[in-house]
Amino acid sequence: MEVKALVLNINAGQNEGLMESCMPLRDYSKFVSYVKIYMKEYDKETAINMAVDRAAKENLLEGYFELHRSEVISMILSEYDENATMQMFADESREDEKHETILRVLDAGLGVDAAAIASGTSKEYVLEVQSEMKKQSN
């Protein structure tokens, strides 16, 4: 299956035609740009509060920021950190690769020492993986 997607840059100053035809998107984009600007000088919570204040003052999203201030702040503060999430996926991928390398080396009958060297892990870790493998096969 092949999937094609059109990705549009909605950062402030980009795709002006789209922004003019969709005011809520334009307002959201402005708000995000305010958060980014304030994050350069302030901690995350202060930056978000300042951005919400500015969005409310400018009546972005037709007063949404004014009416739902605490909900907006709470939602943004609790949203995931993209960099941390990407790092977690990368770490999991490396662990999966190590695990697969250990299994291939052990399946080839090359032993625990070879598996540890090939995977860049300790003998103890290889023994744990080997133990898991035996439990799963029973």
N, CA, C and O atoms as a GROMACS GRO file, in nm:
protein
  552
    1MET      N    1   0.085  -0.117   0.000
    1MET     CA    2   0.000   0.000   0.000
    1MET      C    3   0.090   0.123   0.000
    1MET      O    4   0.186   0.131   0.076
    2GLU      N    5   0.058   0.217  -0.084
    2GLU     CA    6   0.132   0.341  -0.091
    2GLU      C    7   0.040   0.454  -0.044
    2GLU      O    8  -0.075   0.464  -0.087
    3VAL      N    9   0.092   0.537   0.042
    3VAL     CA   10   0.015   0.650   0.092
    3VAL      C   11   0.090   0.777   0.059
    3VAL      O   12   0.210   0.789   0.086
    4LYS      N   13   0.020   0.871   0.002
    4LYS     CA   14   0.079   1.002  -0.026
    4LYS      C   15   0.007   1.104   0.059
    4LYS      O   16  -0.116   1.100   0.074
    5ALA      N   17   0.083   1.196   0.113
    5ALA     CA   18   0.024   1.299   0.197
    5ALA      C   19   0.083   1.434   0.159
    5ALA      O   20   0.202   1.446   0.127
    6LEU      N   21   0.001   1.534   0.164
    6LEU     CA   22   0.046   1.670   0.141
    6LEU      C   23   0.069   1.732   0.278
    6LEU      O   24  -0.022   1.739   0.360
    7VAL      N   25   0.190   1.777   0.301
    7VAL     CA   26   0.223   1.838   0.428
    7VAL      C   27   0.233   1.989   0.407
    7VAL      O   28   0.304   2.036   0.319
    8LEU      N   29   0.160   2.062   0.489
    8LEU     CA   30   0.160   2.207   0.477
    8LEU      C   31   0.225   2.268   0.601
    8LEU      O   32   0.198   2.227   0.714
    9ASN      N   33   0.309   2.365   0.579
    9ASN     CA   34   0.373   2.437   0.688
    9ASN      C   35   0.275   2.541   0.741
    9ASN      O   36   0.238   2.634   0.669
   10ILE      N   37   0.234   2.526   0.866
   10ILE     CA   38   0.140   2.622   0.924
   10ILE      C   39   0.208   2.711   1.027
   10ILE      O   40   0.141   2.772   1.110
   11ASN      N   41   0.341   2.719   1.022
   11ASN     CA   42   0.411   2.812   1.109
   11ASN      C   43   0.378   2.954   1.066
   11ASN      O   44   0.345   2.978   0.950
   12ALA      N   45   0.388   3.045   1.159
   12ALA     CA   46   0.357   3.186   1.130
   12ALA      C   47   0.441   3.234   1.012
   12ALA      O   48   0.560   3.206   1.003
   13GLY      N   49   0.374   3.306   0.920
   13GLY     CA   50   0.442   3.359   0.804
   13GLY      C   51   0.447   3.264   0.686
   13GLY      O   52   0.498   3.301   0.580
   14GLN      N   53   0.394   3.145   0.700
   14GLN     CA   54   0.395   3.046   0.593
   14GLN      C   55   0.252   3.026   0.540
   14GLN      O   56   0.155   3.047   0.612
   15ASN      N   57   0.241   2.988   0.416
   15ASN     CA   58   0.111   2.958   0.353
   15ASN      C   59   0.006   3.066   0.382
   15ASN      O   60  -0.102   3.037   0.434
   16GLU      N   61   0.040   3.187   0.347
   16GLU     CA   62  -0.047   3.301   0.376
   16GLU      C   63  -0.188   3.285   0.318
   16GLU      O   64  -0.287   3.322   0.382
   17GLY      N   65  -0.199   3.228   0.197
   17GLY     CA   66  -0.331   3.209   0.137
   17GLY      C   67  -0.418   3.119   0.222
   17GLY      O   68  -0.536   3.149   0.245
   18LEU      N   69  -0.362   3.011   0.269
   18LEU     CA   70  -0.434   2.919   0.356
   18LEU      C   71  -0.473   2.989   0.486
   18LEU      O   72  -0.586   2.974   0.534
   19MET      N   73  -0.381   3.063   0.542
   19MET     CA   74  -0.408   3.130   0.670
   19MET      C   75  -0.521   3.234   0.656
   19MET      O   76  -0.604   3.248   0.745
   20GLU      N   77  -0.523   3.304   0.545
   20GLU     CA   78  -0.628   3.404   0.524
   20GLU      C   79  -0.764   3.340   0.500
   20GLU      O   80  -0.868   3.399   0.531
   21SER      N   81  -0.764   3.218   0.445
   21SER     CA   82  -0.892   3.152   0.419
   21SER      C   83  -0.942   3.072   0.540
   21SER      O   84  -1.056   3.028   0.542
   22CYS      N   85  -0.857   3.055   0.639
   22CYS     CA   86  -0.897   2.979   0.759
   22CYS      C   87  -0.847   3.054   0.883
   22CYS      O   88  -0.737   3.029   0.932
   23MET      N   89  -0.928   3.144   0.931
   23MET     CA   90  -0.888   3.230   1.042
   23MET      C   91  -0.854   3.152   1.170
   23MET      O   92  -0.759   3.189   1.239
   24PRO      N   93  -0.929   3.047   1.205
   24PRO     CA   94  -0.891   2.972   1.325
   24PRO      C   95  -0.750   2.913   1.314
   24PRO      O   96  -0.676   2.910   1.412
   25LEU      N   97  -0.713   2.865   1.196
   25LEU     CA   98  -0.579   2.811   1.176
   25LEU      C   99  -0.475   2.923   1.189
   25LEU      O  100  -0.370   2.904   1.250
   26ARG      N  101  -0.505   3.037   1.131
   26ARG     CA  102  -0.415   3.153   1.142
   26ARG      C  103  -0.396   3.192   1.288
   26ARG      O  104  -0.284   3.218   1.331
   27ASP      N  105  -0.505   3.197   1.364
   27ASP     CA  106  -0.498   3.235   1.505
   27ASP      C  107  -0.418   3.132   1.586
   27ASP      O  108  -0.338   3.168   1.672
   28TYR      N  109  -0.442   3.005   1.557
   28TYR     CA  110  -0.368   2.900   1.626
   28TYR      C  111  -0.219   2.912   1.594
   28TYR      O  112  -0.135   2.899   1.683
   29SER      N  113  -0.187   2.935   1.469
   29SER     CA  114  -0.048   2.950   1.427
   29SER      C  115   0.019   3.067   1.498
   29SER      O  116   0.134   3.058   1.540
   30LYS      N  117  -0.053   3.177   1.511
   30LYS     CA  118   0.000   3.293   1.584
   30LYS      C  119   0.028   3.257   1.729
   30LYS      O  120   0.133   3.290   1.784
   31PHE      N  121  -0.068   3.189   1.790
   31PHE     CA  122  -0.051   3.149   1.930
   31PHE      C  123   0.073   3.062   1.947
   31PHE      O  124   0.153   3.084   2.039
   32VAL      N  125   0.090   2.963   1.860
   32VAL     CA  126   0.207   2.875   1.868
   32VAL      C  127   0.336   2.956   1.851
   32VAL      O  128   0.435   2.930   1.920
   33SER      N  129   0.333   3.053   1.761
   33SER     CA  130   0.453   3.135   1.742
   33SER      C  131   0.484   3.216   1.868
   33SER      O  132   0.601   3.236   1.901
   34TYR      N  133   0.381   3.262   1.938
   34TYR     CA  134   0.403   3.335   2.062
   34TYR      C  135   0.468   3.244   2.167
   34TYR      O  136   0.559   3.285   2.238
   35VAL      N  137   0.419   3.121   2.176
   35VAL     CA  138   0.478   3.026   2.272
   35VAL      C  139   0.626   3.007   2.239
   35VAL      O  140   0.710   3.010   2.329
   36LYS      N  141   0.658   2.987   2.112
   36LYS     CA  142   0.797   2.964   2.070
   36LYS      C  143   0.885   3.084   2.104
   36LYS      O  144   0.998   3.069   2.151
   37ILE      N  145   0.833   3.203   2.079
   37ILE     CA  146   0.909   3.325   2.107
   37ILE      C  147   0.937   3.336   2.257
   37ILE      O  148   1.051   3.360   2.298
   38TYR      N  149   0.834   3.318   2.339
   38TYR     CA  150   0.851   3.331   2.483
   38TYR      C  151   0.936   3.220   2.543
   38TYR      O  152   1.002   3.241   2.645
   39MET      N  153   0.935   3.101   2.480
   39MET     CA  154   1.014   2.989   2.531
   39MET      C  155   1.164   3.017   2.520
   39MET      O  156   1.244   2.955   2.590
   40LYS      N  157   1.202   3.108   2.432
   40LYS     CA  158   1.344   3.143   2.418
   40LYS      C  159   1.397   3.217   2.539
   40LYS      O  160   1.516   3.214   2.568
   41GLU      N  161   1.307   3.285   2.610
   41GLU     CA  162   1.350   3.369   2.722
   41GLU      C  163   1.299   3.323   2.858
   41GLU      O  164   1.356   3.360   2.961
   42TYR      N  165   1.193   3.243   2.860
   42TYR     CA  166   1.128   3.206   2.986
   42TYR      C  167   1.111   3.054   2.995
   42TYR      O  168   1.124   2.982   2.896
   43ASP      N  169   1.082   3.008   3.117
   43ASP     CA  170   1.053   2.866   3.134
   43ASP      C  171   0.920   2.835   3.066
   43ASP      O  172   0.844   2.925   3.033
   44LYS      N  173   0.894   2.706   3.047
   44LYS     CA  174   0.778   2.662   2.970
   44LYS      C  175   0.646   2.717   3.025
   44LYS      O  176   0.565   2.769   2.949
   45GLU      N  177   0.625   2.707   3.154
   45GLU     CA  178   0.498   2.751   3.213
   45GLU      C  179   0.477   2.901   3.198
   45GLU      O  180   0.368   2.946   3.164
   46THR      N  181   0.582   2.979   3.223
   46THR     CA  182   0.572   3.124   3.208
   46THR      C  183   0.546   3.162   3.063
   46THR      O  184   0.464   3.248   3.034
   47ALA      N  185   0.618   3.096   2.971
   47ALA     CA  186   0.601   3.125   2.829
   47ALA      C  187   0.459   3.096   2.784
   47ALA      O  188   0.400   3.174   2.709
   48ILE      N  189   0.404   2.986   2.828
   48ILE     CA  190   0.267   2.951   2.789
   48ILE      C  191   0.167   3.050   2.847
   48ILE      O  192   0.075   3.092   2.777
   49ASN      N  193   0.185   3.087   2.972
   49ASN     CA  194   0.096   3.187   3.033
   49ASN      C  195   0.102   3.319   2.958
   49ASN      O  196  -0.001   3.381   2.933
   50MET      N  197   0.222   3.361   2.922
   50MET     CA  198   0.237   3.487   2.850
   50MET      C  199   0.172   3.478   2.711
   50MET      O  200   0.107   3.573   2.666
   51ALA      N  201   0.189   3.364   2.644
   51ALA     CA  202   0.130   3.346   2.512
   51ALA      C  203  -0.022   3.346   2.520
   51ALA      O  204  -0.089   3.404   2.434
   52VAL      N  205  -0.077   3.281   2.621
   52VAL     CA  206  -0.223   3.279   2.639
   52VAL      C  207  -0.274   3.420   2.668
   52VAL      O  208  -0.377   3.462   2.615
   53ASP      N  209  -0.202   3.494   2.752
   53ASP     CA  210  -0.241   3.633   2.782
   53ASP      C  211  -0.246   3.716   2.653
   53ASP      O  212  -0.341   3.790   2.629
   54ARG      N  213  -0.142   3.701   2.573
   54ARG     CA  214  -0.134   3.779   2.448
   54ARG      C  215  -0.245   3.737   2.351
   54ARG      O  216  -0.307   3.821   2.287
   55ALA      N  217  -0.268   3.607   2.340
   55ALA     CA  218  -0.374   3.558   2.250
   55ALA      C  219  -0.511   3.607   2.296
   55ALA      O  220  -0.596   3.643   2.214
   56ALA      N  221  -0.533   3.610   2.427
   56ALA     CA  222  -0.660   3.658   2.480
   56ALA      C  223  -0.675   3.808   2.451
   56ALA      O  224  -0.781   3.854   2.410
   57LYS      N  225  -0.568   3.883   2.472
   57LYS     CA  226  -0.570   4.028   2.448
   57LYS      C  227  -0.598   4.058   2.300
   57LYS      O  228  -0.668   4.154   2.269
   58GLU      N  229  -0.545   3.975   2.210
   58GLU     CA  230  -0.566   3.994   2.066
   58GLU      C  231  -0.694   3.928   2.017
   58GLU      O  232  -0.725   3.933   1.898
   59ASN      N  233  -0.770   3.867   2.109
   59ASN     CA  234  -0.896   3.801   2.077
   59ASN      C  235  -0.881   3.690   1.972
   59ASN      O  236  -0.967   3.672   1.886
   60LEU      N  237  -0.769   3.618   1.980
   60LEU     CA  238  -0.747   3.507   1.888
   60LEU      C  239  -0.849   3.398   1.915
   60LEU      O  240  -0.892   3.378   2.028
   61LEU      N  241  -0.885   3.327   1.810
   61LEU     CA  242  -0.987   3.222   1.816
   61LEU      C  243  -1.116   3.273   1.880
   61LEU      O  244  -1.181   3.203   1.959
   62GLU      N  245  -1.150   3.395   1.844
   62GLU     CA  246  -1.276   3.458   1.887
   62GLU      C  247  -1.300   3.448   2.038
   62GLU      O  248  -1.409   3.413   2.083
   63GLY      N  249  -1.197   3.478   2.114
   63GLY     CA  250  -1.211   3.482   2.259
   63GLY      C  251  -1.191   3.350   2.330
   63GLY      O  252  -1.208   3.342   2.451
   64TYR      N  253  -1.155   3.246   2.257
   64TYR     CA  254  -1.138   3.113   2.318
   64TYR      C  255  -1.036   3.115   2.431
   64TYR      O  256  -1.056   3.054   2.535
   65PHE      N  257  -0.925   3.187   2.409
   65PHE     CA  258  -0.820   3.190   2.510
   65PHE      C  259  -0.866   3.261   2.637
   65PHE      O  260  -0.824   3.225   2.747
   66GLU      N  261  -0.950   3.359   2.620
   66GLU     CA  262  -1.006   3.431   2.736
   66GLU      C  263  -1.101   3.341   2.814
   66GLU      O  264  -1.094   3.334   2.937
   67LEU      N  265  -1.188   3.272   2.742
   67LEU     CA  266  -1.291   3.189   2.806
   67LEU      C  267  -1.235   3.058   2.865
   67LEU      O  268  -1.286   3.009   2.966
   68HIS      N  269  -1.133   3.004   2.803
   68HIS     CA  270  -1.084   2.872   2.842
   68HIS      C  271  -0.937   2.874   2.881
   68HIS      O  272  -0.863   2.778   2.857
   69ARG      N  273  -0.895   2.982   2.941
   69ARG     CA  274  -0.755   3.005   2.976
   69ARG      C  275  -0.693   2.887   3.051
   69ARG      O  276  -0.590   2.834   3.009
   70SER      N  277  -0.754   2.847   3.162
   70SER     CA  278  -0.694   2.743   3.246
   70SER      C  279  -0.689   2.609   3.173
   70SER      O  280  -0.593   2.532   3.189
   71GLU      N  281  -0.791   2.580   3.094
   71GLU     CA  282  -0.792   2.454   3.018
   71GLU      C  283  -0.682   2.452   2.913
   71GLU      O  284  -0.615   2.350   2.894
   72VAL      N  285  -0.662   2.563   2.844
   72VAL     CA  286  -0.558   2.573   2.741
   72VAL      C  287  -0.421   2.552   2.805
   72VAL      O  288  -0.340   2.474   2.756
   73ILE      N  289  -0.398   2.622   2.914
   73ILE     CA  290  -0.267   2.612   2.981
   73ILE      C  291  -0.244   2.469   3.030
   73ILE      O  292  -0.136   2.413   3.011
   74SER      N  293  -0.344   2.411   3.093
   74SER     CA  294  -0.331   2.275   3.144
   74SER      C  295  -0.304   2.176   3.032
   74SER      O  296  -0.218   2.089   3.045
   75MET      N  297  -0.376   2.190   2.922
   75MET     CA  298  -0.359   2.100   2.808
   75MET      C  299  -0.218   2.110   2.752
   75MET      O  300  -0.154   2.008   2.726
   76ILE      N  301  -0.170   2.230   2.732
   76ILE     CA  302  -0.039   2.248   2.672
   76ILE      C  303   0.071   2.199   2.766
   76ILE      O  304   0.168   2.138   2.721
   77LEU      N  305   0.057   2.227   2.894
   77LEU     CA  306   0.159   2.181   2.988
   77LEU      C  307   0.162   2.029   3.000
   77LEU      O  308   0.267   1.972   3.030
   78SER      N  309   0.050   1.963   2.976
   78SER     CA  310   0.046   1.818   2.990
   78SER      C  311   0.072   1.745   2.859
   78SER      O  312   0.086   1.623   2.859
   79GLU      N  313   0.080   1.818   2.746
   79GLU     CA  314   0.108   1.754   2.618
   79GLU      C  315   0.248   1.696   2.619
   79GLU      O  316   0.336   1.741   2.693
   80TYR      N  317   0.267   1.596   2.536
   80TYR     CA  318   0.395   1.529   2.533
   80TYR      C  319   0.504   1.620   2.479
   80TYR      O  320   0.479   1.714   2.404
   81ASP      N  321   0.624   1.589   2.520
   81ASP     CA  322   0.742   1.659   2.472
   81ASP      C  323   0.792   1.583   2.350
   81ASP      O  324   0.838   1.469   2.362
   82GLU      N  325   0.783   1.642   2.233
   82GLU     CA  326   0.816   1.573   2.109
   82GLU      C  327   0.959   1.519   2.110
   82GLU      O  328   0.981   1.405   2.069
   83ASN      N  329   1.054   1.598   2.156
   83ASN     CA  330   1.193   1.551   2.157
   83ASN      C  331   1.210   1.432   2.250
   83ASN      O  332   1.280   1.336   2.216
   84ALA      N  333   1.148   1.438   2.366
   84ALA     CA  334   1.158   1.325   2.460
   84ALA      C  335   1.092   1.201   2.402
   84ALA      O  336   1.143   1.090   2.418
   85THR      N  337   0.980   1.218   2.335
   85THR     CA  338   0.911   1.105   2.274
   85THR      C  339   0.995   1.044   2.163
   85THR      O  340   1.007   0.922   2.155
   86MET      N  341   1.054   1.127   2.078
   86MET     CA  342   1.138   1.076   1.971
   86MET      C  343   1.260   1.003   2.028
   86MET      O  344   1.302   0.900   1.975
   87GLN      N  345   1.317   1.055   2.136
   87GLN     CA  346   1.431   0.990   2.200
   87GLN      C  347   1.390   0.854   2.255
   87GLN      O  348   1.466   0.757   2.244
   88MET      N  349   1.271   0.846   2.315
   88MET     CA  350   1.222   0.720   2.369
   88MET      C  351   1.209   0.616   2.257
   88MET      O  352   1.250   0.501   2.275
   89PHE      N  353   1.152   0.657   2.142
   89PHE     CA  354   1.139   0.564   2.030
   89PHE      C  355   1.276   0.519   1.980
   89PHE      O  356   1.295   0.402   1.947
   90ALA      N  357   1.370   0.612   1.974
   90ALA     CA  358   1.506   0.576   1.928
   90ALA      C  359   1.570   0.478   2.025
   90ALA      O  360   1.634   0.382   1.983
   91ASP      N  361   1.554   0.503   2.155
   91ASP     CA  362   1.610   0.412   2.256
   91ASP      C  363   1.548   0.274   2.245
   91ASP      O  364   1.619   0.173   2.252
   92GLU      N  365   1.416   0.269   2.227
   92GLU     CA  366   1.348   0.140   2.213
   92GLU      C  367   1.395   0.067   2.089
   92GLU      O  368   1.413  -0.055   2.090
   93SER      N  369   1.416   0.140   1.982
   93SER     CA  370   1.463   0.080   1.858
   93SER      C  371   1.602   0.020   1.876
   93SER      O  372   1.629  -0.090   1.829
   94ARG      N  373   1.690   0.093   1.946
   94ARG     CA  374   1.825   0.041   1.972
   94ARG      C  375   1.819  -0.085   2.058
   94ARG      O  376   1.892  -0.180   2.034
   95GLU      N  377   1.730  -0.084   2.158
   95GLU     CA  378   1.715  -0.203   2.243
   95GLU      C  379   1.665  -0.322   2.162
   95GLU      O  380   1.712  -0.434   2.179
   96ASP      N  381   1.569  -0.296   2.074
   96ASP     CA  382   1.517  -0.403   1.988
   96ASP      C  383   1.628  -0.460   1.899
   96ASP      O  384   1.638  -0.581   1.881
   97GLU      N  385   1.711  -0.370   1.843
   97GLU     CA  386   1.821  -0.414   1.758
   97GLU      C  387   1.920  -0.500   1.838
   97GLU      O  388   1.966  -0.603   1.789
   98LYS      N  389   1.952  -0.457   1.959
   98LYS     CA  390   2.043  -0.535   2.044
   98LYS      C  391   1.985  -0.673   2.072
   98LYS      O  392   2.053  -0.774   2.063
   99HIS      N  393   1.858  -0.674   2.106
   99HIS     CA  394   1.789  -0.798   2.138
   99HIS      C  395   1.793  -0.893   2.017
   99HIS      O  396   1.823  -1.012   2.032
  100GLU      N  397   1.762  -0.841   1.899
  100GLU     CA  398   1.764  -0.922   1.777
  100GLU      C  399   1.903  -0.975   1.746
  100GLU      O  400   1.918  -1.090   1.705
  101THR      N  401   2.004  -0.891   1.766
  101THR     CA  402   2.142  -0.935   1.743
  101THR      C  403   2.178  -1.049   1.836
  101THR      O  404   2.237  -1.148   1.794
  102ILE      N  405   2.141  -1.035   1.963
  102ILE     CA  406   2.169  -1.141   2.060
  102ILE      C  407   2.103  -1.271   2.017
  102ILE      O  408   2.165  -1.377   2.019
  103LEU      N  409   1.976  -1.263   1.979
  103LEU     CA  410   1.904  -1.383   1.939
  103LEU      C  411   1.966  -1.450   1.817
  103LEU      O  412   1.978  -1.572   1.812
  104ARG      N  413   2.007  -1.369   1.718
  104ARG     CA  414   2.070  -1.426   1.597
  104ARG      C  415   2.201  -1.495   1.631
  104ARG      O  416   2.228  -1.605   1.583
  105VAL      N  417   2.282  -1.431   1.714
  105VAL     CA  418   2.412  -1.489   1.750
  105VAL      C  419   2.392  -1.616   1.831
  105VAL      O  420   2.460  -1.716   1.807
  106LEU      N  421   2.301  -1.613   1.927
  106LEU     CA  422   2.275  -1.733   2.006
  106LEU      C  423   2.217  -1.844   1.921
  106LEU      O  424   2.254  -1.961   1.937
  107ASP      N  425   2.124  -1.810   1.830
  107ASP     CA  426   2.066  -1.910   1.741
  107ASP      C  427   2.172  -1.974   1.651
  107ASP      O  428   2.160  -2.090   1.612
  108ALA      N  429   2.275  -1.896   1.618
  108ALA     CA  430   2.383  -1.948   1.534
  108ALA      C  431   2.479  -2.035   1.615
  108ALA      O  432   2.571  -2.095   1.560
  109GLY      N  433   2.456  -2.041   1.746
  109GLY     CA  434   2.539  -2.126   1.832
  109GLY      C  435   2.675  -2.068   1.864
  109GLY      O  436   2.768  -2.142   1.897
  110LEU      N  437   2.688  -1.937   1.854
  110LEU     CA  438   2.818  -1.874   1.877
  110LEU      C  439   2.847  -1.842   2.023
  110LEU      O  440   2.960  -1.807   2.058
  111GLY      N  441   2.748  -1.853   2.109
  111GLY     CA  442   2.772  -1.839   2.252
  111GLY      C  443   2.746  -1.700   2.308
  111GLY      O  444   2.727  -1.603   2.235
  112VAL      N  445   2.746  -1.697   2.441
  112VAL     CA  446   2.713  -1.575   2.515
  112VAL      C  447   2.817  -1.466   2.494
  112VAL      O  448   2.782  -1.349   2.477
  113ASP      N  449   2.945  -1.502   2.495
  113ASP     CA  450   3.051  -1.402   2.477
  113ASP      C  451   3.038  -1.333   2.341
  113ASP      O  452   3.048  -1.211   2.331
  114ALA      N  453   3.015  -1.411   2.237
  114ALA     CA  454   3.001  -1.355   2.103
  114ALA      C  455   2.878  -1.266   2.094
  114ALA      O  456   2.881  -1.161   2.030
  115ALA      N  457   2.769  -1.309   2.157
  115ALA     CA  458   2.646  -1.230   2.156
  115ALA      C  459   2.666  -1.096   2.227
  115ALA      O  460   2.615  -0.994   2.183
  116ALA      N  461   2.740  -1.099   2.336
  116ALA     CA  462   2.766  -0.975   2.411
  116ALA      C  463   2.850  -0.879   2.328
  116ALA      O  464   2.822  -0.759   2.324
  117ILE      N  465   2.951  -0.931   2.261
  117ILE     CA  466   3.037  -0.846   2.178
  117ILE      C  467   2.959  -0.791   2.059
  117ILE      O  468   2.966  -0.672   2.030
  118ALA      N  469   2.885  -0.878   1.990
  118ALA     CA  470   2.811  -0.836   1.871
  118ALA      C  471   2.704  -0.732   1.902
  118ALA      O  472   2.678  -0.643   1.821
  119SER      N  473   2.642  -0.743   2.019
  119SER     CA  474   2.532  -0.651   2.054
  119SER      C  475   2.580  -0.531   2.134
  119SER      O  476   2.504  -0.436   2.155
  120GLY      N  477   2.705  -0.534   2.178
  120GLY     CA  478   2.756  -0.423   2.260
  120GLY      C  479   2.695  -0.419   2.398
  120GLY      O  480   2.681  -0.312   2.458
  121THR      N  481   2.659  -0.536   2.449
  121THR     CA  482   2.598  -0.545   2.582
  121THR      C  483   2.684  -0.633   2.673
  121THR      O  484   2.787  -0.687   2.630
  122SER      N  485   2.641  -0.645   2.796
  122SER     CA  486   2.714  -0.728   2.892
  122SER      C  487   2.671  -0.874   2.879
  122SER      O  488   2.566  -0.905   2.824
  123LYS      N  489   2.756  -0.963   2.932
  123LYS     CA  490   2.721  -1.105   2.935
  123LYS      C  491   2.594  -1.126   3.017
  123LYS      O  492   2.511  -1.211   2.984
  124GLU      N  493   2.579  -1.049   3.123
  124GLU     CA  494   2.461  -1.061   3.209
  124GLU      C  495   2.333  -1.030   3.131
  124GLU      O  496   2.232  -1.098   3.146
  125TYR      N  497   2.340  -0.926   3.050
  125TYR     CA  498   2.223  -0.890   2.969
  125TYR      C  499   2.191  -1.001   2.869
  125TYR      O  500   2.074  -1.036   2.850
  126VAL      N  501   2.294  -1.056   2.806
  126VAL     CA  502   2.274  -1.166   2.711
  126VAL      C  503   2.210  -1.284   2.781
  126VAL      O  504   2.119  -1.347   2.726
  127LEU      N  505   2.256  -1.315   2.901
  127LEU     CA  506   2.199  -1.427   2.977
  127LEU      C  507   2.052  -1.402   3.010
  127LEU      O  508   1.971  -1.494   3.008
  128GLU      N  509   2.017  -1.276   3.040
  128GLU     CA  510   1.876  -1.241   3.066
  128GLU      C  511   1.792  -1.265   2.940
  128GLU      O  512   1.683  -1.322   2.948
  129VAL      N  513   1.842  -1.221   2.826
  129VAL     CA  514   1.770  -1.239   2.700
  129VAL      C  515   1.757  -1.388   2.669
  129VAL      O  516   1.652  -1.435   2.625
  130GLN      N  517   1.864  -1.461   2.693
  130GLN     CA  518   1.863  -1.606   2.670
  130GLN      C  519   1.759  -1.673   2.759
  130GLN      O  520   1.687  -1.762   2.716
  131SER      N  521   1.752  -1.629   2.884
  131SER     CA  522   1.654  -1.684   2.979
  131SER      C  523   1.512  -1.654   2.932
  131SER      O  524   1.425  -1.741   2.938
  132GLU      N  525   1.488  -1.530   2.887
  132GLU     CA  526   1.357  -1.492   2.834
  132GLU      C  527   1.320  -1.579   2.713
  132GLU      O  528   1.206  -1.624   2.699
  133MET      N  529   1.419  -1.600   2.628
  133MET     CA  530   1.396  -1.679   2.507
  133MET      C  531   1.355  -1.822   2.544
  133MET      O  532   1.265  -1.879   2.483
  134LYS      N  533   1.421  -1.879   2.644
  134LYS     CA  534   1.388  -2.014   2.688
  134LYS      C  535   1.249  -2.020   2.748
  134LYS      O  536   1.174  -2.115   2.725
  135LYS      N  537   1.212  -1.917   2.827
  135LYS     CA  538   1.079  -1.914   2.888
  135LYS      C  539   0.971  -1.906   2.780
  135LYS      O  540   0.866  -1.970   2.792
  136GLN      N  541   0.996  -1.828   2.677
  136GLN     CA  542   0.897  -1.810   2.570
  136GLN      C  543   0.881  -1.936   2.486
  136GLN      O  544   0.773  -1.961   2.432
  137SER      N  545   0.987  -2.014   2.476
  137SER     CA  546   0.979  -2.136   2.394
  137SER      C  547   0.914  -2.252   2.471
  137SER      O  548   0.874  -2.351   2.409
  138ASN      N  549   0.902  -2.240   2.602
  138ASN     CA  550   0.836  -2.347   2.683
  138ASN      C  551   0.689  -2.332   2.689
  138ASN      O  552   0.621  -2.413   2.752
   0.00000   0.00000   0.00000
